[in-house]
């Protein structure tokens, strides 16, 4: 396991946001279940996983970022 971690840990920097670079900007807020939540826009392109989560958000009752 230590050998695998030694190899894979070299790639962590490839997956993390660059230090000191602001990639997320708060663009608005939404109210879900009586709680005010921030909506952020990311400077990088969205991935298929993020697109899938946006699809799931449509099934959550109430108004979401797609209505704004």
PyMOL Python script that loads the backbone (N, CA, C, O; Angstrom):
from pymol import cmd

cmd.read_pdbstr("""\
ATOM      1  N   UNK A   1       0.824  -1.187   0.000  1.00  0.00           N
ATOM      2  CA  UNK A   1       0.000   0.000   0.000  1.00  0.00           C
ATOM      3  C   UNK A   1       0.871   1.254   0.000  1.00  0.00           C
ATOM      4  O   UNK A   1       0.539   2.236  -0.664  1.00  0.00           O
ATOM      5  N   UNK A   2       1.969   1.232   0.730  1.00  0.00           N
ATOM      6  CA  UNK A   2       2.858   2.396   0.781  1.00  0.00           C
ATOM      7  C   UNK A   2       3.437   2.698  -0.591  1.00  0.00           C
ATOM      8  O   UNK A   2       3.614   3.863  -0.949  1.00  0.00           O
ATOM      9  N   UNK A   3       3.734   1.655  -1.362  1.00  0.00           N
ATOM     10  CA  UNK A   3       4.265   1.864  -2.719  1.00  0.00           C
ATOM     11  C   UNK A   3       3.228   2.533  -3.615  1.00  0.00           C
ATOM     12  O   UNK A   3       3.550   3.429  -4.395  1.00  0.00           O
ATOM     13  N   UNK A   4       1.987   2.087  -3.493  1.00  0.00           N
ATOM     14  CA  UNK A   4       0.910   2.684  -4.297  1.00  0.00           C
ATOM     15  C   UNK A   4       0.736   4.149  -3.923  1.00  0.00           C
ATOM     16  O   UNK A   4       0.624   5.002  -4.803  1.00  0.00           O
ATOM     17  N   UNK A   5       0.712   4.453  -2.623  1.00  0.00           N
ATOM     18  CA  UNK A   5       0.557   5.837  -2.178  1.00  0.00           C
ATOM     19  C   UNK A   5       1.722   6.691  -2.659  1.00  0.00           C
ATOM     20  O   UNK A   5       1.514   7.827  -3.085  1.00  0.00           O
ATOM     21  N   UNK A   6       2.933   6.170  -2.602  1.00  0.00           N
ATOM     22  CA  UNK A   6       4.105   6.929  -3.050  1.00  0.00           C
ATOM     23  C   UNK A   6       3.977   7.299  -4.520  1.00  0.00           C
ATOM     24  O   UNK A   6       4.363   8.398  -4.919  1.00  0.00           O
ATOM     25  N   UNK A   7       3.444   6.401  -5.318  1.00  0.00           N
ATOM     26  CA  UNK A   7       3.263   6.678  -6.749  1.00  0.00           C
ATOM     27  C   UNK A   7       2.108   7.647  -6.982  1.00  0.00           C
ATOM     28  O   UNK A   7       2.258   8.633  -7.704  1.00  0.00           O
ATOM     29  N   UNK A   8       0.960   7.368  -6.374  1.00  0.00           N
ATOM     30  CA  UNK A   8      -0.235   8.161  -6.637  1.00  0.00           C
ATOM     31  C   UNK A   8      -0.187   9.552  -6.014  1.00  0.00           C
ATOM     32  O   UNK A   8      -0.760  10.490  -6.568  1.00  0.00           O
ATOM     33  N   UNK A   9       0.473   9.702  -4.891  1.00  0.00           N
ATOM     34  CA  UNK A   9       0.520  11.009  -4.230  1.00  0.00           C
ATOM     35  C   UNK A   9       1.259  12.053  -5.062  1.00  0.00           C
ATOM     36  O   UNK A   9       1.112  13.251  -4.822  1.00  0.00           O
ATOM     37  N   UNK A  10       2.042  11.615  -6.025  1.00  0.00           N
ATOM     38  CA  UNK A  10       2.729  12.553  -6.919  1.00  0.00           C
ATOM     39  C   UNK A  10       1.739  13.299  -7.811  1.00  0.00           C
ATOM     40  O   UNK A  10       2.065  14.356  -8.351  1.00  0.00           O
ATOM     41  N   UNK A  11       0.548  12.763  -7.966  1.00  0.00           N
ATOM     42  CA  UNK A  11      -0.449  13.346  -8.873  1.00  0.00           C
ATOM     43  C   UNK A  11      -1.443  14.267  -8.172  1.00  0.00           C
ATOM     44  O   UNK A  11      -2.312  14.841  -8.829  1.00  0.00           O
ATOM     45  N   UNK A  12      -1.336  14.420  -6.868  1.00  0.00           N
ATOM     46  CA  UNK A  12      -2.286  15.255  -6.129  1.00  0.00           C
ATOM     47  C   UNK A  12      -2.289  16.686  -6.655  1.00  0.00           C
ATOM     48  O   UNK A  12      -3.350  17.297  -6.785  1.00  0.00           O
ATOM     49  N   UNK A  13      -1.127  17.218  -6.956  1.00  0.00           N
ATOM     50  CA  UNK A  13      -1.050  18.598  -7.467  1.00  0.00           C
ATOM     51  C   UNK A  13      -1.803  18.753  -8.784  1.00  0.00           C
ATOM     52  O   UNK A  13      -2.279  19.845  -9.094  1.00  0.00           O
ATOM     53  N   UNK A  14      -1.919  17.689  -9.556  1.00  0.00           N
ATOM     54  CA  UNK A  14      -2.651  17.748 -10.827  1.00  0.00           C
ATOM     55  C   UNK A  14      -4.153  17.886 -10.603  1.00  0.00           C
ATOM     56  O   UNK A  14      -4.870  18.374 -11.476  1.00  0.00           O
ATOM     57  N   UNK A  15      -4.626  17.460  -9.445  1.00  0.00           N
ATOM     58  CA  UNK A  15      -6.054  17.458  -9.158  1.00  0.00           C
ATOM     59  C   UNK A  15      -6.515  18.653  -8.340  1.00  0.00           C
ATOM     60  O   UNK A  15      -7.700  18.987  -8.344  1.00  0.00           O
ATOM     61  N   UNK A  16      -5.602  19.293  -7.646  1.00  0.00           N
ATOM     62  CA  UNK A  16      -5.956  20.414  -6.779  1.00  0.00           C
ATOM     63  C   UNK A  16      -5.983  21.722  -7.561  1.00  0.00           C
ATOM     64  O   UNK A  16      -5.332  21.862  -8.596  1.00  0.00           O
ATOM     65  N   UNK A  17      -6.752  22.675  -7.040  1.00  0.00           N
ATOM     66  CA  UNK A  17      -6.731  24.019  -7.604  1.00  0.00           C
ATOM     67  C   UNK A  17      -5.378  24.646  -7.300  1.00  0.00           C
ATOM     68  O   UNK A  17      -4.795  24.378  -6.249  1.00  0.00           O
ATOM     69  N   UNK A  18      -4.870  25.483  -8.212  1.00  0.00           N
ATOM     70  CA  UNK A  18      -3.576  26.131  -7.958  1.00  0.00           C
ATOM     71  C   UNK A  18      -3.649  27.016  -6.714  1.00  0.00           C
ATOM     72  O   UNK A  18      -4.636  27.726  -6.521  1.00  0.00           O
ATOM     73  N   UNK A  19      -2.620  26.983  -5.874  1.00  0.00           N
ATOM     74  CA  UNK A  19      -2.637  27.827  -4.674  1.00  0.00           C
ATOM     75  C   UNK A  19      -2.665  29.308  -5.033  1.00  0.00           C
ATOM     76  O   UNK A  19      -1.954  29.752  -5.934  1.00  0.00           O
ATOM     77  N   UNK A  20      -3.489  30.060  -4.324  1.00  0.00           N
ATOM     78  CA  UNK A  20      -3.558  31.500  -4.532  1.00  0.00           C
ATOM     79  C   UNK A  20      -4.400  31.943  -5.713  1.00  0.00           C
ATOM     80  O   UNK A  20      -4.486  33.140  -5.987  1.00  0.00           O
ATOM     81  N   UNK A  21      -5.028  31.003  -6.424  1.00  0.00           N
ATOM     82  CA  UNK A  21      -5.856  31.353  -7.582  1.00  0.00           C
ATOM     83  C   UNK A  21      -7.319  31.142  -7.205  1.00  0.00           C
ATOM     84  O   UNK A  21      -7.720  30.036  -6.841  1.00  0.00           O
ATOM     85  N   UNK A  22      -8.111  32.203  -7.293  1.00  0.00           N
ATOM     86  CA  UNK A  22      -9.529  32.143  -6.949  1.00  0.00           C
ATOM     87  C   UNK A  22     -10.305  31.609  -8.149  1.00  0.00           C
ATOM     88  O   UNK A  22     -10.454  32.316  -9.146  1.00  0.00           O
ATOM     89  N   UNK A  23     -10.799  30.378  -8.073  1.00  0.00           N
ATOM     90  CA  UNK A  23     -11.519  29.775  -9.188  1.00  0.00           C
ATOM     91  C   UNK A  23     -13.036  29.828  -9.019  1.00  0.00           C
ATOM     92  O   UNK A  23     -13.772  29.579  -9.974  1.00  0.00           O
ATOM     93  N   UNK A  24     -13.508  30.149  -7.818  1.00  0.00           N
ATOM     94  CA  UNK A  24     -14.947  30.190  -7.567  1.00  0.00           C
ATOM     95  C   UNK A  24     -15.383  31.601  -7.203  1.00  0.00           C
ATOM     96  O   UNK A  24     -14.736  32.282  -6.407  1.00  0.00           O
ATOM     97  N   UNK A  25     -16.494  32.027  -7.799  1.00  0.00           N
ATOM     98  CA  UNK A  25     -17.058  33.343  -7.528  1.00  0.00           C
ATOM     99  C   UNK A  25     -18.518  33.147  -7.141  1.00  0.00           C
ATOM    100  O   UNK A  25     -19.268  32.471  -7.844  1.00  0.00           O
ATOM    101  N   UNK A  26     -18.915  33.740  -6.026  1.00  0.00           N
ATOM    102  CA  UNK A  26     -20.313  33.659  -5.608  1.00  0.00           C
ATOM    103  C   UNK A  26     -21.138  34.536  -6.536  1.00  0.00           C
ATOM    104  O   UNK A  26     -20.872  35.730  -6.671  1.00  0.00           O
ATOM    105  N   UNK A  27     -22.148  33.934  -7.179  1.00  0.00           N
ATOM    106  CA  UNK A  27     -22.952  34.681  -8.148  1.00  0.00           C
ATOM    107  C   UNK A  27     -24.354  35.006  -7.636  1.00  0.00           C
ATOM    108  O   UNK A  27     -24.977  35.964  -8.093  1.00  0.00           O
ATOM    109  N   UNK A  28     -24.849  34.214  -6.694  1.00  0.00           N
ATOM    110  CA  UNK A  28     -26.182  34.474  -6.151  1.00  0.00           C
ATOM    111  C   UNK A  28     -26.411  33.557  -4.951  1.00  0.00           C
ATOM    112  O   UNK A  28     -25.489  32.903  -4.465  1.00  0.00           O
ATOM    113  N   UNK A  29     -27.642  33.526  -4.494  1.00  0.00           N
ATOM    114  CA  UNK A  29     -28.045  32.597  -3.441  1.00  0.00           C
ATOM    115  C   UNK A  29     -29.372  31.969  -3.833  1.00  0.00           C
ATOM    116  O   UNK A  29     -30.125  32.528  -4.631  1.00  0.00           O
ATOM    117  N   UNK A  30     -29.648  30.810  -3.270  1.00  0.00           N
ATOM    118  CA  UNK A  30     -30.944  30.152  -3.446  1.00  0.00           C
ATOM    119  C   UNK A  30     -31.433  29.733  -2.069  1.00  0.00           C
ATOM    120  O   UNK A  30     -30.644  29.554  -1.142  1.00  0.00           O
ATOM    121  N   UNK A  31     -32.741  29.581  -1.951  1.00  0.00           N
ATOM    122  CA  UNK A  31     -33.335  29.145  -0.689  1.00  0.00           C
ATOM    123  C   UNK A  31     -33.864  27.730  -0.897  1.00  0.00           C
ATOM    124  O   UNK A  31     -34.706  27.491  -1.762  1.00  0.00           O
ATOM    125  N   UNK A  32     -33.361  26.796  -0.092  1.00  0.00           N
ATOM    126  CA  UNK A  32     -33.808  25.394  -0.129  1.00  0.00           C
ATOM    127  C   UNK A  32     -34.204  24.994   1.279  1.00  0.00           C
ATOM    128  O   UNK A  32     -33.390  25.072   2.199  1.00  0.00           O
ATOM    129  N   UNK A  33     -35.435  24.571   1.454  1.00  0.00           N
ATOM    130  CA  UNK A  33     -35.896  24.133   2.766  1.00  0.00           C
ATOM    131  C   UNK A  33     -35.757  25.203   3.824  1.00  0.00           C
ATOM    132  O   UNK A  33     -35.494  24.900   4.988  1.00  0.00           O
ATOM    133  N   UNK A  34     -35.934  26.462   3.430  1.00  0.00           N
ATOM    134  CA  UNK A  34     -35.839  27.562   4.379  1.00  0.00           C
ATOM    135  C   UNK A  34     -34.417  27.991   4.702  1.00  0.00           C
ATOM    136  O   UNK A  34     -34.209  28.832   5.577  1.00  0.00           O
ATOM    137  N   UNK A  35     -33.445  27.431   4.017  1.00  0.00           N
ATOM    138  CA  UNK A  35     -32.040  27.778   4.259  1.00  0.00           C
ATOM    139  C   UNK A  35     -31.480  28.486   3.034  1.00  0.00           C
ATOM    140  O   UNK A  35     -31.648  28.019   1.908  1.00  0.00           O
ATOM    141  N   UNK A  36     -30.822  29.600   3.254  1.00  0.00           N
ATOM    142  CA  UNK A  36     -30.196  30.369   2.175  1.00  0.00           C
ATOM    143  C   UNK A  36     -28.835  29.745   1.852  1.00  0.00           C
ATOM    144  O   UNK A  36     -27.974  29.633   2.725  1.00  0.00           O
ATOM    145  N   UNK A  37     -28.651  29.340   0.592  1.00  0.00           N
ATOM    146  CA  UNK A  37     -27.410  28.694   0.164  1.00  0.00           C
ATOM    147  C   UNK A  37     -26.728  29.514  -0.921  1.00  0.00           C
ATOM    148  O   UNK A  37     -27.409  30.074  -1.781  1.00  0.00           O
ATOM    149  N   UNK A  38     -25.403  29.599  -0.904  1.00  0.00           N
ATOM    150  CA  UNK A  38     -24.700  30.333  -1.952  1.00  0.00           C
ATOM    151  C   UNK A  38     -24.648  29.529  -3.247  1.00  0.00           C
ATOM    152  O   UNK A  38     -24.620  28.298  -3.224  1.00  0.00           O
ATOM    153  N   UNK A  39     -24.636  30.234  -4.375  1.00  0.00           N
ATOM    154  CA  UNK A  39     -24.442  29.626  -5.690  1.00  0.00           C
ATOM    155  C   UNK A  39     -23.133  30.174  -6.236  1.00  0.00           C
ATOM    156  O   UNK A  39     -22.932  31.387  -6.301  1.00  0.00           O
ATOM    157  N   UNK A  40     -22.252  29.274  -6.624  1.00  0.00           N
ATOM    158  CA  UNK A  40     -20.933  29.669  -7.113  1.00  0.00           C
ATOM    159  C   UNK A  40     -20.782  29.327  -8.584  1.00  0.00           C
ATOM    160  O   UNK A  40     -21.379  28.371  -9.079  1.00  0.00           O
ATOM    161  N   UNK A  41     -19.983  30.116  -9.270  1.00  0.00           N
ATOM    162  CA  UNK A  41     -19.590  29.822 -10.647  1.00  0.00           C
ATOM    163  C   UNK A  41     -18.104  29.528 -10.620  1.00  0.00           C
ATOM    164  O   UNK A  41     -17.333  30.215  -9.950  1.00  0.00           O
ATOM    165  N   UNK A  42     -17.711  28.503 -11.355  1.00  0.00           N
ATOM    166  CA  UNK A  42     -16.310  28.090 -11.377  1.00  0.00           C
ATOM    167  C   UNK A  42     -15.655  28.553 -12.673  1.00  0.00           C
ATOM    168  O   UNK A  42     -16.268  28.519 -13.739  1.00  0.00           O
ATOM    169  N   UNK A  43     -14.408  28.984 -12.566  1.00  0.00           N
ATOM    170  CA  UNK A  43     -13.673  29.461 -13.736  1.00  0.00           C
ATOM    171  C   UNK A  43     -13.259  28.317 -14.653  1.00  0.00           C
ATOM    172  O   UNK A  43     -13.037  28.529 -15.845  1.00  0.00           O
ATOM    173  N   UNK A  44     -13.152  27.102 -14.107  1.00  0.00           N
ATOM    174  CA  UNK A  44     -12.774  25.993 -14.988  1.00  0.00           C
ATOM    175  C   UNK A  44     -14.009  25.385 -15.629  1.00  0.00           C
ATOM    176  O   UNK A  44     -15.134  25.606 -15.181  1.00  0.00           O
ATOM    177  N   UNK A  45     -13.783  24.628 -16.670  1.00  0.00           N
ATOM    178  CA  UNK A  45     -14.887  23.955 -17.350  1.00  0.00           C
ATOM    179  C   UNK A  45     -15.536  22.952 -16.413  1.00  0.00           C
ATOM    180  O   UNK A  45     -14.898  22.445 -15.491  1.00  0.00           O
ATOM    181  N   UNK A  46     -16.799  22.672 -16.655  1.00  0.00           N
ATOM    182  CA  UNK A  46     -17.474  21.673 -15.834  1.00  0.00           C
ATOM    183  C   UNK A  46     -17.166  20.280 -16.372  1.00  0.00           C
ATOM    184  O   UNK A  46     -16.898  20.101 -17.560  1.00  0.00           O
ATOM    185  N   UNK A  47     -17.208  19.316 -15.487  1.00  0.00           N
ATOM    186  CA  UNK A  47     -16.968  17.929 -15.861  1.00  0.00           C
ATOM    187  C   UNK A  47     -18.301  17.224 -16.028  1.00  0.00           C
ATOM    188  O   UNK A  47     -19.352  17.777 -15.704  1.00  0.00           O
ATOM    189  N   UNK A  48     -18.254  16.019 -16.529  1.00  0.00           N
ATOM    190  CA  UNK A  48     -19.491  15.255 -16.675  1.00  0.00           C
ATOM    191  C   UNK A  48     -20.110  14.968 -15.313  1.00  0.00           C
ATOM    192  O   UNK A  48     -21.334  14.895 -15.196  1.00  0.00           O
ATOM    193  N   UNK A  49     -19.281  14.805 -14.278  1.00  0.00           N
ATOM    194  CA  UNK A  49     -19.817  14.572 -12.934  1.00  0.00           C
ATOM    195  C   UNK A  49     -20.563  15.805 -12.437  1.00  0.00           C
ATOM    196  O   UNK A  49     -21.634  15.686 -11.842  1.00  0.00           O
ATOM    197  N   UNK A  50     -20.003  16.988 -12.676  1.00  0.00           N
ATOM    198  CA  UNK A  50     -20.688  18.217 -12.269  1.00  0.00           C
ATOM    199  C   UNK A  50     -21.989  18.381 -13.037  1.00  0.00           C
ATOM    200  O   UNK A  50     -22.989  18.830 -12.475  1.00  0.00           O
ATOM    201  N   UNK A  51     -21.985  18.023 -14.313  1.00  0.00           N
ATOM    202  CA  UNK A  51     -23.210  18.095 -15.106  1.00  0.00           C
ATOM    203  C   UNK A  51     -24.267  17.150 -14.547  1.00  0.00           C
ATOM    204  O   UNK A  51     -25.453  17.477 -14.513  1.00  0.00           O
ATOM    205  N   UNK A  52     -23.823  15.980 -14.111  1.00  0.00           N
ATOM    206  CA  UNK A  52     -24.746  15.019 -13.511  1.00  0.00           C
ATOM    207  C   UNK A  52     -25.350  15.581 -12.234  1.00  0.00           C
ATOM    208  O   UNK A  52     -26.546  15.418 -11.992  1.00  0.00           O
ATOM    209  N   UNK A  53     -24.537  16.242 -11.410  1.00  0.00           N
ATOM    210  CA  UNK A  53     -25.055  16.831 -10.175  1.00  0.00           C
ATOM    211  C   UNK A  53     -26.043  17.957 -10.481  1.00  0.00           C
ATOM    212  O   UNK A  53     -27.028  18.123  -9.761  1.00  0.00           O
ATOM    213  N   UNK A  54     -25.793  18.731 -11.534  1.00  0.00           N
ATOM    214  CA  UNK A  54     -26.764  19.759 -11.934  1.00  0.00           C
ATOM    215  C   UNK A  54     -28.085  19.113 -12.328  1.00  0.00           C
ATOM    216  O   UNK A  54     -29.159  19.630 -12.018  1.00  0.00           O
ATOM    217  N   UNK A  55     -27.994  17.978 -13.013  1.00  0.00           N
ATOM    218  CA  UNK A  55     -29.196  17.244 -13.402  1.00  0.00           C
ATOM    219  C   UNK A  55     -29.960  16.794 -12.154  1.00  0.00           C
ATOM    220  O   UNK A  55     -31.183  16.917 -12.099  1.00  0.00           O
ATOM    221  N   UNK A  56     -29.243  16.276 -11.155  1.00  0.00           N
ATOM    222  CA  UNK A  56     -29.891  15.842  -9.915  1.00  0.00           C
ATOM    223  C   UNK A  56     -30.545  17.007  -9.185  1.00  0.00           C
ATOM    224  O   UNK A  56     -31.597  16.841  -8.568  1.00  0.00           O
ATOM    225  N   UNK A  57     -29.931  18.183  -9.250  1.00  0.00           N
ATOM    226  CA  UNK A  57     -30.462  19.352  -8.542  1.00  0.00           C
ATOM    227  C   UNK A  57     -31.851  19.723  -9.046  1.00  0.00           C
ATOM    228  O   UNK A  57     -32.637  20.321  -8.311  1.00  0.00           O
ATOM    229  N   UNK A  58     -32.157  19.379 -10.277  1.00  0.00           N
ATOM    230  CA  UNK A  58     -33.483  19.694 -10.824  1.00  0.00           C
ATOM    231  C   UNK A  58     -34.594  18.925 -10.107  1.00  0.00           C
ATOM    232  O   UNK A  58     -35.755  19.335 -10.129  1.00  0.00           O
ATOM    233  N   UNK A  59     -34.231  17.812  -9.474  1.00  0.00           N
ATOM    234  CA  UNK A  59     -35.233  16.997  -8.796  1.00  0.00           C
ATOM    235  C   UNK A  59     -35.449  17.413  -7.351  1.00  0.00           C
ATOM    236  O   UNK A  59     -36.362  16.908  -6.698  1.00  0.00           O
ATOM    237  N   UNK A  60     -34.629  18.325  -6.839  1.00  0.00           N
ATOM    238  CA  UNK A  60     -34.803  18.811  -5.474  1.00  0.00           C
ATOM    239  C   UNK A  60     -35.898  19.871  -5.495  1.00  0.00           C
ATOM    240  O   UNK A  60     -35.811  20.827  -6.265  1.00  0.00           O
ATOM    241  N   UNK A  61     -36.921  19.719  -4.669  1.00  0.00           N
ATOM    242  CA  UNK A  61     -38.023  20.688  -4.694  1.00  0.00           C
ATOM    243  C   UNK A  61     -37.562  22.103  -4.376  1.00  0.00           C
ATOM    244  O   UNK A  61     -36.631  22.311  -3.598  1.00  0.00           O
ATOM    245  N   UNK A  62     -38.219  23.054  -4.983  1.00  0.00           N
ATOM    246  CA  UNK A  62     -37.912  24.459  -4.731  1.00  0.00           C
ATOM    247  C   UNK A  62     -37.187  25.082  -5.910  1.00  0.00           C
ATOM    248  O   UNK A  62     -36.969  24.447  -6.942  1.00  0.00           O
ATOM    249  N   UNK A  63     -36.828  26.318  -5.731  1.00  0.00           N
ATOM    250  CA  UNK A  63     -36.135  27.066  -6.782  1.00  0.00           C
ATOM    251  C   UNK A  63     -34.643  26.839  -6.623  1.00  0.00           C
ATOM    252  O   UNK A  63     -34.111  26.913  -5.515  1.00  0.00           O
ATOM    253  N   UNK A  64     -33.971  26.564  -7.730  1.00  0.00           N
ATOM    254  CA  UNK A  64     -32.524  26.398  -7.680  1.00  0.00           C
ATOM    255  C   UNK A  64     -31.851  27.389  -8.616  1.00  0.00           C
ATOM    256  O   UNK A  64     -32.513  28.262  -9.178  1.00  0.00           O
ATOM    257  N   UNK A  65     -30.548  27.260  -8.786  1.00  0.00           N
ATOM    258  CA  UNK A  65     -29.787  28.217  -9.589  1.00  0.00           C
ATOM    259  C   UNK A  65     -30.240  28.254 -11.042  1.00  0.00           C
ATOM    260  O   UNK A  65     -29.969  29.236 -11.733  1.00  0.00           O
ATOM    261  N   UNK A  66     -30.917  27.223 -11.526  1.00  0.00           N
ATOM    262  CA  UNK A  66     -31.376  27.207 -12.912  1.00  0.00           C
ATOM    263  C   UNK A  66     -32.548  28.158 -13.134  1.00  0.00           C
ATOM    264  O   UNK A  66     -32.838  28.525 -14.272  1.00  0.00           O
ATOM    265  N   UNK A  67     -33.220  28.556 -12.062  1.00  0.00           N
ATOM    266  CA  UNK A  67     -34.351  29.473 -12.168  1.00  0.00           C
ATOM    267  C   UNK A  67     -33.933  30.941 -12.096  1.00  0.00           C
ATOM    268  O   UNK A  67     -34.755  31.838 -12.286  1.00  0.00           O
ATOM    269  N   UNK A  68     -32.671  31.175 -11.825  1.00  0.00           N
ATOM    270  CA  UNK A  68     -32.206  32.551 -11.615  1.00  0.00           C
ATOM    271  C   UNK A  68     -31.643  33.112 -12.903  1.00  0.00           C
ATOM    272  O   UNK A  68     -31.198  34.259 -12.935  1.00  0.00           O
TER     273      UNK A  68
END
""", "prot")
cmd.dss("prot")
cmd.show_as("cartoon", "prot")
cmd.util.cbc("prot")
cmd.orient("prot")
